Amino acid sequence: MEDRTDLRLEGEGDAKITAMLRDLYAAPVEDAYWDGLEARTMSYIKAHSQALIPVNWWSDLASWAAPGLAAAALLFIAAGVVWARQKDEDLRTTYDAVTEPLASDVLPGAVQVVTAPRDGSSQREATFRYVLSH
């Protein structure tokens, strides 16, 4: 099987086809065509001159206001239901995990601050427990 990458016709066939296509797709020469095209275009513009074209970009968004507010309200309701169902213990655990200082992990040799425990014991007892744990 012959691999042809050059798909042009051999000889004068290519020039003949090109000349035929140029004649076929050439712009009309007579002025009547262009006058008729102008008349059709202007009549279309006059017929549709009453169409409202928004001047400002926000006028296009006005039709989206009601669906957008409804979607936002549904999201707030869903978030409120999820948040209300969580127990106080879960919230406390999540808060402690996020706010726990990471100085010893990030900076080796850094001094770790001992915070007072939430069980009501004193700062001194918390420091003593911390020293004994190491």
Secondary structure, DSSP 8 states (H G I E B T S, - for coil): -------S-STTHHHHHHHHHHHHH----SHHHHHHHHHHHHHHHHHTTT----SSTHHHHGGGHHHHHHHHHHHHHHHHHHHHHS-HHHHHHHHHHHHS--HHHHSTT--------TTS--HHHHHHHHHHH-
